[in-house]
Amino acid sequence: MKVSMPNALFFGAAMLCAATWAQAKDVSVQQAGYNNALQRMERAEITYKSDAQAVLDREKLIEKEKKALLEEQRKAEVSRKAYLDAKENLNQAQTALDNAWKN
C-alpha cells in the first residue's frame, strides 16, 4: 500500500498534533499537581505559624504565672512568719495570764 503525499502530510500533522496534545495534557496534569502541592504548603504554613504563635503566647503566660507564683510564695512566707510570731506572743500572754491567776 502506497501512501500519497497529501495523506502522508495529513498523517504526520495528525501525529504531531497528537504528540503536542499529549504533551500539553501532561503539562496540565503537572500544573494541577503543582497547584495542589502549593495549596497544601500554604495551608500547612498558616497552621504552623498559628501553632508557633500559640506556643509563644503560652510561654509568655507561663512566665507571667511563674512571677505571680513567686510573689504569692513570698507573701505566704511573710504571713507564715507573722502567724508564728503572733502564736508565740499568744503563748507568752497565756503563760503570763496563767501565772497571774496562780499568784
Backbone as a chain_set.jsonl record, in Angstrom:
{"seq": "MKVSMPNALFFGAAMLCAATWAQAKDVSVQQAGYNNALQRMERAEITYKSDAQAVLDREKLIEKEKKALLEEQRKAEVSRKAYLDAKENLNQAQTALDNAWKN", "coords": {"N": [[0.83, -1.171, 0.0], [0.599, 2.079, -0.922], [1.205, 5.313, 0.287], [-0.147, 8.419, -0.36], [1.309, 11.641, -0.974], [-0.167, 13.929, 0.081], [-1.746, 12.556, 1.951], [0.204, 11.508, 3.597], [1.324, 13.814, 4.646], [-0.903, 14.772, 6.042], [-1.228, 12.658, 7.854], [1.198, 12.835, 9.226], [0.959, 15.401, 10.288], [-1.259, 14.996, 11.923], [-0.177, 13.178, 13.747], [1.765, 14.805, 14.903], [0.127, 16.749, 16.084], [-1.234, 15.12, 17.892], [0.875, 14.329, 19.541], [1.652, 16.812, 20.536], [-0.717, 17.525, 21.864], [-0.807, 15.493, 23.781], [1.487, 16.131, 25.18], [0.78, 18.672, 26.09], [-1.373, 17.95, 27.674], [-0.013, 16.48, 29.626], [1.54, 18.509, 30.762], [-0.503, 20.047, 31.792], [-1.554, 18.321, 33.709], [0.679, 18.171, 35.37], [0.822, 20.84, 36.134], [-1.554, 21.097, 37.6], [-0.978, 19.327, 39.664], [1.17, 20.678, 40.829], [-0.133, 23.047, 41.657], [-1.912, 21.994, 43.564], [-0.064, 21.001, 45.442], [1.141, 23.402, 46.185], [-1.023, 24.737, 47.389], [-1.474, 23.009, 49.589], [0.951, 23.363, 50.926], [0.764, 26.094, 51.569], [-1.466, 26.09, 53.3], [-0.413, 24.483, 55.322], [1.673, 26.114, 56.166], [0.274, 28.305, 57.234], [-1.039, 27.021, 59.352], [1.211, 26.169, 60.819], [2.392, 28.669, 61.524], [0.364, 29.722, 63.094], [0.248, 27.81, 65.173], [2.849, 28.065, 66.194], [2.76, 30.69, 67.133], [0.842, 30.377, 69.109], [2.287, 28.799, 70.89], [4.31, 30.621, 71.662], [2.704, 32.57, 72.888], [1.665, 31.055, 75.004], [4.027, 30.462, 76.392], [4.74, 33.028, 77.268], [2.587, 33.54, 78.957], [2.991, 31.53, 80.873], [5.442, 32.387, 81.974], [4.587, 34.79, 83.119], [2.768, 33.773, 84.979], [4.53, 32.264, 86.551], [6.018, 34.311, 87.752], [3.979, 35.521, 89.23], [3.363, 33.4, 90.936], [5.778, 33.168, 92.395], [5.677, 35.612, 93.761], [3.358, 35.236, 95.314], [4.237, 33.084, 96.853], [6.257, 34.358, 98.295], [4.736, 36.216, 99.752], [3.213, 34.411, 101.231], [5.192, 33.272, 102.829], [5.992, 35.478, 104.349], [3.584, 35.992, 105.708], [3.381, 33.583, 107.086], [5.511, 33.751, 108.869], [4.631, 35.97, 110.337], [2.339, 34.864, 111.471], [3.488, 32.807, 113.07], [4.955, 34.408, 114.854], [2.822, 35.803, 116.067], [1.497, 33.663, 117.238], [3.429, 32.821, 119.072], [3.509, 35.093, 120.687], [0.915, 34.94, 121.717], [1.111, 32.559, 123.193], [2.97, 33.409, 125.131], [1.464, 35.414, 126.347], [-0.613, 33.846, 127.35], [0.791, 32.281, 129.167], [1.639, 34.284, 130.933], [-0.855, 35.133, 131.866], [-1.786, 32.793, 133.08], [0.128, 32.597, 135.157], [-0.523, 34.907, 136.542], [-3.022, 34.264, 137.587], [-2.323, 32.232, 139.288], [-0.887, 33.5, 141.3]], "CA": [[0.0, 0.0, 0.0], [1.387, 3.287, -1.07], [0.524, 6.474, 0.861], [0.111, 9.595, -1.187], [1.982, 12.731, -0.282], [-1.081, 14.689, 0.937], [-2.135, 11.714, 3.075], [1.362, 11.398, 4.481], [1.409, 15.079, 5.364], [-2.016, 14.789, 6.985], [-0.902, 11.696, 8.901], [2.305, 13.43, 10.003], [0.409, 16.529, 11.045], [-2.113, 14.416, 12.96], [0.709, 12.61, 14.764], [2.376, 15.93, 15.596], [-0.924, 17.321, 16.931], [-1.483, 14.18, 18.985], [2.019, 14.411, 20.451], [1.564, 18.118, 21.202], [-1.861, 17.447, 22.773], [-0.395, 14.631, 24.895], [2.439, 16.895, 25.979], [0.011, 19.722, 26.746], [-2.145, 17.291, 28.725], [0.942, 16.14, 30.669], [1.872, 19.766, 31.429], [-1.697, 20.432, 32.54], [-1.597, 17.456, 34.89], [1.772, 18.6, 36.234], [0.442, 22.147, 36.685], [-2.569, 20.835, 38.624], [-0.253, 18.739, 40.793], [1.922, 21.76, 41.464], [-1.088, 23.923, 42.34], [-2.377, 21.279, 44.769], [1.044, 20.984, 46.402], [1.287, 24.775, 46.662], [-2.122, 24.999, 48.324], [-1.202, 22.25, 50.821], [2.059, 24.028, 51.601], [0.27, 27.355, 52.126], [-2.297, 25.749, 54.466], [0.495, 23.993, 56.366], [2.402, 27.277, 56.678], [-0.665, 29.054, 58.075], [-1.206, 26.233, 60.577], [2.478, 26.235, 61.554], [2.553, 29.999, 62.111], [-0.629, 29.831, 64.159], [0.682, 26.962, 66.282], [4.059, 28.658, 66.768], [2.335, 31.869, 67.892], [0.177, 29.865, 70.313], [3.352, 28.372, 71.804], [4.911, 31.835, 72.219], [1.738, 33.171, 73.803], [1.591, 30.213, 76.2], [5.272, 30.658, 77.135], [4.636, 34.323, 77.949], [1.63, 33.367, 80.043], [3.647, 30.718, 81.902], [6.4, 33.263, 82.656], [3.809, 35.709, 83.951], [2.228, 32.985, 86.09], [5.66, 31.929, 87.425], [6.309, 35.507, 88.546], [2.883, 35.667, 90.189], [3.539, 32.336, 91.922], [6.878, 33.562, 93.272], [5.191, 36.692, 94.622], [2.441, 34.638, 96.28], [5.058, 32.31, 97.79], [6.919, 35.332, 99.174], [3.708, 36.711, 100.667], [2.86, 33.32, 102.142], [6.284, 33.134, 103.796], [5.89, 36.622, 105.26], [2.423, 35.792, 106.585], [3.676, 32.453, 107.969], [6.345, 34.292, 109.95], [3.764, 36.804, 111.173], [1.491, 33.923, 112.219], [4.303, 32.169, 114.122], [5.22, 35.441, 115.87], [1.576, 36.04, 116.809], [1.257, 32.463, 118.04], [4.377, 32.887, 120.193], [3.016, 36.153, 121.583], [-0.263, 34.4, 122.403], [1.598, 31.612, 124.203], [3.562, 34.193, 126.219], [0.364, 36.067, 127.059], [-1.317, 32.796, 128.088], [1.65, 31.932, 130.314], [1.558, 35.407, 131.881], [-2.195, 35.087, 132.47], [-1.791, 31.634, 133.988], [0.915, 32.969, 136.313], [-1.274, 35.909, 137.303], [-4.094, 33.551, 138.315], [-1.695, 31.433, 140.335], [-0.376, 34.369, 142.368]], "C": [[0.879, 1.239, 0.0], [0.57, 4.459, -0.544], [0.883, 7.679, 0.026], [0.71, 10.699, -0.326], [1.023, 13.545, 0.566], [-1.52, 13.874, 2.147], [-0.994, 11.59, 4.086], [1.527, 12.674, 5.297], [0.306, 15.176, 6.421], [-1.72, 13.869, 8.163], [0.202, 12.255, 9.808], [1.808, 14.574, 10.873], [-0.46, 16.026, 12.181], [-1.263, 13.849, 14.089], [1.361, 13.729, 15.588], [1.365, 16.586, 16.538], [-1.188, 16.423, 18.139], [-0.35, 14.246, 20.005], [1.975, 15.721, 21.238], [0.431, 18.112, 22.221], [-1.497, 16.606, 23.99], [0.574, 15.384, 25.798], [1.718, 17.998, 26.742], [-0.804, 19.138, 27.895], [-1.226, 16.947, 29.895], [1.328, 17.388, 31.461], [0.693, 20.217, 32.292], [-1.818, 19.613, 33.825], [-0.515, 17.882, 35.875], [1.452, 19.941, 36.899], [-0.585, 21.969, 37.796], [-1.909, 20.234, 39.863], [0.532, 19.783, 41.557], [0.991, 22.67, 42.261], [-1.609, 23.276, 43.615], [-1.296, 21.275, 45.842], [1.259, 22.372, 47.003], [0.209, 25.112, 47.681], [-1.919, 24.261, 49.645], [-0.091, 22.908, 51.626], [1.587, 25.326, 52.255], [-0.601, 27.112, 53.358], [-1.426, 25.275, 55.624], [1.274, 25.151, 56.99], [1.523, 28.101, 57.61], [-0.852, 28.334, 59.411], [0.04, 26.308, 61.437], [2.634, 27.588, 62.247], [1.58, 30.202, 63.266], [-0.212, 29.032, 65.389], [1.913, 27.542, 66.972], [3.707, 29.886, 67.602], [1.638, 31.441, 69.18], [1.205, 29.42, 71.349], [3.988, 29.602, 72.459], [3.982, 32.499, 73.231], [1.66, 32.382, 75.108], [2.851, 30.374, 77.044], [5.256, 31.98, 77.898], [3.695, 34.225, 79.147], [2.249, 32.578, 81.193], [4.656, 31.573, 82.675], [5.684, 34.232, 83.588], [3.267, 34.977, 85.179], [3.335, 32.57, 87.064], [6.002, 33.111, 88.327], [5.235, 35.716, 89.605], [3.0, 34.621, 91.294], [4.654, 32.686, 92.895], [6.445, 34.661, 94.236], [4.24, 36.135, 95.684], [3.196, 33.789, 97.301], [5.766, 33.232, 98.779], [5.935, 35.865, 100.207], [3.324, 35.643, 101.684], [3.936, 33.127, 103.198], [6.247, 34.267, 104.815], [4.722, 36.416, 106.224], [2.623, 34.605, 107.528], [4.516, 32.92, 109.152], [5.515, 35.154, 110.892], [2.852, 35.928, 112.036], [2.282, 33.282, 113.359], [4.644, 33.161, 115.236], [3.974, 35.689, 116.716], [1.253, 34.864, 117.717], [2.171, 32.454, 119.265], [3.943, 33.947, 121.199], [1.794, 35.678, 122.363], [0.165, 33.433, 123.506], [2.207, 32.349, 125.401], [2.474, 34.879, 127.05], [-0.41, 35.05, 127.895], [-0.521, 32.395, 129.335], [1.588, 33.03, 131.367], [0.21, 35.407, 132.591], [-2.292, 33.937, 133.468], [-1.029, 31.955, 135.266], [0.19, 33.987, 137.187], [-2.386, 35.25, 138.109], [-3.511, 32.71, 139.45], [-1.267, 32.288, 141.507], [-1.455, 35.136, 142.983]], "O": [[1.777, 1.397, 0.827], [-0.607, 4.6, -0.875], [2.052, 7.935, -0.261], [0.616, 10.672, 0.901], [1.365, 13.845, 1.71], [-1.656, 14.415, 3.244], [-1.227, 11.571, 5.295], [1.831, 12.625, 6.489], [0.55, 15.607, 7.548], [-1.928, 14.236, 9.319], [0.12, 12.143, 11.031], [2.184, 14.7, 12.038], [-0.41, 16.566, 13.286], [-1.593, 14.023, 15.262], [1.494, 13.618, 16.807], [1.708, 16.938, 17.667], [-1.345, 16.903, 19.262], [-0.601, 14.22, 21.21], [2.225, 15.743, 22.443], [0.591, 18.635, 23.324], [-1.843, 16.967, 25.115], [0.497, 15.291, 27.023], [2.012, 18.234, 27.913], [-0.915, 19.748, 28.959], [-1.623, 17.108, 31.049], [1.431, 17.34, 32.687], [0.887, 20.715, 33.401], [-2.142, 20.145, 34.887], [-0.762, 17.948, 37.079], [1.765, 20.155, 38.07], [-0.492, 22.629, 38.831], [-2.25, 20.6, 40.987], [0.557, 19.776, 42.787], [1.287, 23.023, 43.403], [-1.734, 23.945, 44.641], [-1.58, 21.516, 47.016], [1.528, 22.499, 48.197], [0.496, 25.707, 48.72], [-2.165, 24.827, 50.71], [-0.171, 23.004, 52.851], [1.977, 25.621, 53.385], [-0.494, 27.838, 54.347], [-1.675, 25.628, 56.777], [1.508, 25.167, 58.199], [1.981, 28.546, 58.663], [-0.826, 28.96, 60.47], [-0.053, 26.489, 62.651], [2.973, 27.644, 63.429], [1.934, 30.785, 64.291], [-0.308, 29.522, 66.515], [2.008, 27.514, 68.199], [4.292, 30.101, 68.664], [1.821, 32.067, 70.224], [1.018, 29.637, 72.546], [4.183, 29.624, 73.675], [4.419, 32.935, 74.296], [1.596, 32.967, 76.19], [2.77, 30.42, 78.271], [5.707, 32.045, 79.042], [3.978, 34.764, 80.217], [2.051, 32.921, 82.359], [4.718, 31.493, 83.902], [6.126, 34.464, 84.713], [3.306, 35.507, 86.29], [3.108, 32.529, 88.273], [6.247, 32.938, 89.521], [5.544, 36.052, 90.748], [2.76, 34.926, 92.463], [4.49, 32.517, 94.104], [6.815, 34.633, 95.41], [4.32, 36.534, 96.846], [2.84, 33.773, 98.48], [5.862, 32.918, 99.965], [6.257, 35.957, 101.392], [3.134, 35.942, 102.863], [3.618, 32.846, 104.353], [6.448, 34.04, 106.008], [4.863, 36.644, 107.426], [2.102, 34.608, 108.642], [4.265, 32.535, 110.294], [5.677, 35.077, 112.11], [2.626, 36.232, 113.207], [1.799, 33.221, 114.489], [4.627, 32.807, 116.415], [4.059, 35.776, 117.941], [0.788, 35.052, 118.841], [1.735, 32.117, 120.366], [4.001, 33.73, 122.409], [1.659, 35.986, 123.547], [-0.357, 33.484, 124.619], [1.987, 31.962, 126.549], [2.544, 34.925, 128.278], [-0.819, 35.35, 129.017], [-1.085, 32.197, 130.412], [1.494, 32.743, 132.56], [0.145, 35.656, 133.795], [-2.819, 34.1, 134.569], [-1.493, 31.619, 136.355], [0.276, 33.94, 138.415], [-2.651, 35.673, 139.234], [-4.17, 32.51, 140.471], [-1.293, 31.806, 142.639], [-1.21, 35.92, 143.9]]}, "num_chains": 1, "name": "protein.A"}
